[in-house]
Amino acid sequence: MPSAARAGMITIGPDLEVRRLGYGAMRLTGEGVWGPADDEANALDVLRRAVDLGVTFIDTANSYGPEVNETYIREALSPYPAELVIATKGGFMRSGPSKWEPNGNPEYLREQCEGSIKRLGVDAIQLYQLHVPDPNVPYAESVGALADLKREGKIQHVGISNVDSLQLEIASEIVDVVSVQNRFSIADRSSLEVLLACERHEIAFIPWFPLVSGHVKDDGVLASIAAAHDATVFQIAIAWLLARSPVIVPIPGTSSLAHLEENVAAAAIRLNETEMRELEALS
């Protein structure tokens, strides 16, 4: 049986020890990340199966649904296993399918965080992430709101998302940032500078949209490596992330039980030095 344990462990911040292959729950909603899933029973089954497969890190957000995703997590997994870490996010307003509007107003972030606490059924959020910078609110004010919530005990650890290196510096001067969640994959290395900063400061880097390998400009290298491992190109995309940096925590998401098992099986793939060089050369 596939097991996320094959990916090894990472400690996020001082005390959140998780397996390095997590699960991103965003796809367990309706089309456009709006409303309930078409098959709610399946959504709950996927969450339970992820934990059965050894996943100990699940990523969600208030905006997924909105609110639907967090509700599913509580229904499927509460009471939560002691080793399970649930990370959620705040900072987007939703008005309809595929519509996302940043809102980094401190009062709004507090409201979202407190709502997430209730929906997840916890006393405090283990890892709360500022989902996106709001161009209409000074970034320091938004991060400061999370720092306040941490001091009040409503957040255990603070993460940030969709940031550049300067925003990471600003946030780190205000609060102990334990994670950064940016888009990153074989096909999209635009956050490489941020990843390197995370390596220097031992901050967990959580790549979203990790399975964009279908968009890579490839002359057959990816398919050839996949064939050599009797794997799919998507499994190789996950294996590359795990091998690329010890601070990376991939969170591939799916609403399919079969694809979930396929993704977790990628934890067992070991790419050799030649394969890593060939994949590194892709763009």
C-alpha positions in Angstrom: 0.0 0.0 0.0 1.3 3.5 -0.8 2.5 5.4 2.3 3.3 9.1 2.8 5.8 7.9 5.4 8.2 7.1 2.5 8.6 10.9 2.0 10.3 11.3 5.3 9.6 13.9 8.0 9.9 17.7 8.4 9.4 19.9 11.4 7.5 23.1 10.5 8.4 25.8 13.0 9.6 24.5 16.4 7.2 21.7 16.9 4.9 20.7 14.0 6.4 17.4 12.8 4.7 16.1 9.7 5.4 13.8 6.8 6.8 15.7 3.8 4.0 14.6 1.5 0.8 16.3 2.4 -2.7 16.8 0.9 -4.3 19.9 -0.5 -8.0 19.8 0.1 -9.1 22.6 -2.3 -10.5 20.3 -5.0 -13.1 18.9 -2.5 -15.6 21.7 -3.5 -17.8 22.5 -6.4 -16.7 23.8 -9.8 -14.7 27.1 -9.5 -13.9 26.2 -5.9 -17.5 27.2 -5.1 -20.2 25.4 -3.1 -20.3 21.8 -2.1 -18.6 18.9 -3.9 -20.7 17.1 -6.4 -20.2 13.9 -4.4 -20.0 14.9 -0.7 -19.6 11.3 0.5 -16.6 10.9 -1.8 -15.1 14.1 -0.5 -15.2 12.7 3.0 -13.8 9.4 1.9 -10.9 11.1 0.2 -10.0 12.9 3.4 -10.2 9.7 5.5 -8.2 7.8 2.9 -5.4 10.4 2.9 -5.0 9.9 6.6 -5.1 6.1 6.2 -2.2 6.5 3.7 -0.1 8.2 6.3 -0.7 11.9 5.4 -0.2 14.0 8.5 -0.5 17.5 6.9 -3.7 18.8 5.3 -3.9 22.2 3.8 -7.2 24.1 3.4 -8.6 27.7 3.5 -11.7 29.5 4.6 -12.2 30.6 0.9 -12.5 27.0 -0.4 -16.2 26.7 -0.9 -16.2 29.2 0.9 -16.3 27.4 4.3 -17.2 24.1 2.7 -13.7 22.6 2.8 -13.1 23.2 6.5 -16.5 21.8 7.3 -15.7 18.6 5.4 -12.4 18.2 7.2 -14.1 18.3 10.6 -16.9 16.0 9.6 -14.4 13.4 8.1 -11.6 13.5 10.6 -12.7 14.9 14.0 -11.7 13.8 16.6 -8.4 14.5 14.9 -5.4 12.0 15.2 -2.7 13.5 17.5 -0.2 13.5 14.7 -2.4 15.4 12.2 -1.6 19.0 11.4 -4.3 21.1 9.7 -3.2 24.3 8.1 -5.8 26.8 6.9 -5.7 30.3 5.3 -7.5 33.6 5.3 -7.3 36.7 3.1 -9.6 36.2 0.2 -13.3 37.2 -0.3 -15.4 35.1 -2.6 -18.5 36.3 -4.5 -18.9 33.4 -6.9 -17.2 30.5 -8.8 -13.6 31.3 -9.8 -13.9 34.8 -8.2 -11.2 35.8 -5.8 -10.7 39.2 -4.2 -7.9 39.9 -1.7 -8.9 41.3 1.6 -6.0 41.8 4.1 -7.9 44.1 6.4 -7.0 43.1 10.0 -10.6 43.0 11.1 -11.5 40.7 8.2 -8.6 38.4 8.9 -9.6 38.1 12.5 -13.2 37.3 11.5 -11.9 34.6 9.1 -9.6 33.1 11.6 -12.2 32.9 14.3 -14.6 31.3 11.8 -12.1 28.7 10.8 -11.6 27.8 14.5 -15.3 27.1 14.9 -15.6 25.2 11.6 -12.6 23.0 12.3 -13.7 22.5 15.9 -10.3 23.4 17.4 -9.2 25.7 20.2 -6.4 27.2 18.0 -5.3 26.9 14.4 -2.0 25.0 14.2 -0.8 26.8 11.1 -2.7 29.9 9.9 -1.5 31.4 6.6 -2.1 34.8 5.1 -3.5 33.7 1.7 -2.4 36.6 -0.4 -1.1 40.2 -0.1 -3.8 42.8 -0.5 -2.6 45.7 -2.6 -5.0 48.0 -0.8 -3.7 47.2 2.7 0.0 47.6 3.9 1.4 44.1 4.1 2.8 44.8 7.6 -0.7 45.5 8.8 -2.1 42.2 7.5 0.8 40.2 8.9 0.4 42.1 12.2 -3.1 40.9 12.5 -1.9 37.3 12.4 0.8 38.2 15.0 -1.9 39.5 17.3 -4.0 36.4 16.9 -0.9 34.3 17.7 -0.3 36.3 20.9 -3.9 35.7 21.8 -3.5 32.0 21.4 -5.9 31.6 18.5 -3.0 30.7 16.1 -0.1 28.5 17.1 2.1 29.3 14.0 2.0 31.8 11.2 2.6 31.2 7.5 2.3 33.4 4.4 1.4 32.6 0.8 1.8 34.1 -2.7 4.7 36.3 -1.7 8.0 37.6 -3.0 11.3 37.8 -1.1 10.7 41.3 0.1 7.3 40.4 1.6 8.9 37.4 3.3 11.4 39.8 4.9 8.7 42.2 6.0 6.6 39.4 7.5 9.6 37.8 9.3 10.4 41.1 11.0 6.9 41.1 12.5 6.3 37.4 13.4 8.1 34.1 13.3 7.1 32.9 9.8 7.3 29.1 9.7 6.0 28.4 6.2 5.6 29.9 2.8 3.1 28.6 0.3 3.8 29.7 -3.3 3.2 28.3 -6.7 6.2 26.1 -7.7 6.7 23.0 -9.9 8.9 21.5 -12.6 7.2 23.9 -15.1 7.0 27.0 -12.9 10.2 28.0 -11.1 9.2 31.7 -10.6 9.4 31.4 -6.8 12.9 29.9 -6.8 14.3 33.0 -5.0 11.7 32.6 -2.3 12.5 28.9 -2.0 16.2 29.7 -1.6 15.4 32.2 1.2 13.3 29.5 2.9 16.2 27.1 2.7 18.5 29.7 4.3 16.1 30.4 7.2 14.8 26.8 7.5 11.3 27.8 6.7 9.0 25.2 5.2 8.1 25.8 1.5 4.7 24.5 0.5 4.3 24.5 -3.3 0.8 24.8 -4.6 -0.2 23.6 -8.1 2.7 21.1 -8.0 1.3 18.9 -10.8 1.6 21.4 -13.6 4.0 19.1 -15.3 1.7 18.8 -18.3 2.7 22.4 -19.2 6.5 21.8 -19.2 8.4 22.3 -22.4 9.6 18.7 -22.7 11.3 16.7 -25.5 10.4 13.4 -23.9 12.7 13.6 -20.8 9.9 13.6 -18.3 8.1 10.7 -20.0 11.3 8.7 -20.3 12.1 9.1 -16.6 8.5 8.2 -15.7 8.7 5.0 -17.8 12.0 4.1 -16.1 10.3 4.2 -12.7 7.0 2.6 -14.0 5.4 5.9 -12.9 3.3 8.7 -14.3 4.7 12.1 -15.2 2.7 13.5 -12.3 4.3 11.1 -9.9 7.7 12.2 -11.2 6.7 15.8 -10.7 6.0 15.1 -7.0 9.2 13.0 -6.6 11.2 15.9 -8.1 9.8 18.4 -5.6 10.6 16.0 -2.7 14.2 15.7 -4.0 14.6 19.3 -5.0 14.9 20.7 -1.5 14.6 19.3 2.1 12.2 22.2 3.1 9.6 21.5 0.4 6.3 19.9 1.5 4.3 19.1 -1.6 0.5 19.1 -1.2 -1.0 17.6 -4.3 -4.7 17.7 -4.3 -7.4 15.6 -5.9 -11.0 14.5 -5.5 -10.2 11.0 -6.8 -9.4 8.2 -4.5 -7.4 6.5 -7.3 -5.4 9.6 -7.9 -4.8 10.1 -4.2 -3.2 6.7 -4.0 -1.2 7.5 -7.1 0.1 10.7 -5.6 1.0 9.2 -2.3 2.9 6.4 -4.1 5.2 9.0 -5.5 6.8 9.2 -2.0 8.6 6.0 -2.8 10.2 7.1 -6.0 13.9 7.9 -5.8 15.4 9.9 -8.6 19.1 9.5 -9.4 21.5 12.4 -9.9 21.3 12.1 -13.7 17.5 12.3 -13.7 17.6 15.3 -11.4 20.0 17.1 -13.7 17.7 16.3 -16.7 14.6 17.5 -14.9 16.3 20.6 -13.6 17.1 21.6 -17.1 13.4 21.6 -18.1 11.5 24.8 -18.0 
